């Protein structure tokens, strides 16, 4: 497995990144939307077992290949599990041609200055070593911006880049994700502050420090073009952030050079009760829609 060939696929591949990394807090909701209620499991192990079955079913779908899905973000328990008897990350790359990423953050701290930075990650180095051993290409970590507050946004971006440098030093490619909440009144202003703060941080990186960005679809099309064009940015991907898949795809298609990295919008319409034929047909249609929007820009 060559990280350079994986980097080439991420940099130039036609397609999008699937987010299969729902964690403890969001798993019950993801399962409910999939048609699995809380009475189907009695503890966390059973819950994570069921969500892994959903993720494995998606990964095994005939349409889920590197032709349209260039990468997939995994939750740690997914990385530790198998698909068809093969470790998940190995299965994705060797059987499907999909580049594996790992969600590494440990959730969010309480809001301060209109933003929520990441909780401390004292065991990050050990997790990164584990990820390297498992054949993971890159990582993803999420913060949240709830207001156009320059102090809060600076804190979020500063922390993201500080941890990103730690990840790069371990030979992995970080996805920096400072999510702007789509429902806030000053979303446009927050996005402009965020863009400028990211640009300032990017200019502190050396030529061998490259990363990816995962950003909320902006109110103003192509607002993030300077980030797309920056030499230190391998790729800019967009999260759906609560927009419907139709609206997210429409907005995505208006942003040149940005591809999708959808989670809820990817699994919309999937159900545990579907036959394999219906499930595979639904995921194929979804992949086609998101792929078209990703390559339209």
Buried (B, 14 or more C-beta within 10 A) or exposed (E): EEBEEBBEBBEEBEBBBBBBBBBEEBBBEBBEBBEBEEEEBEEEEEBBEBBBBBBBBBBBBEBBBBBBBBBBBBBBBBBBBEBEEEBBBBBBBEBBBBBBBBBBBBEBBEEEBBBBBBEEBEEBEEBBEBBBEBBBBBBBBBBBBBBBBBEBBBBBBBBBBEBBBBBBEBEBBBBBBBBBBBEBEBBBBBBBBBBBBBBEBBEEBEEEBBBBBBBBBBBEBBBBBBBBEBEBBBBBBBBBBBBEBEBBBBBBBBBEBBBBBBBBBBBBBBBBEBEEEEBBBBBBEBBEBBBBBBBEB
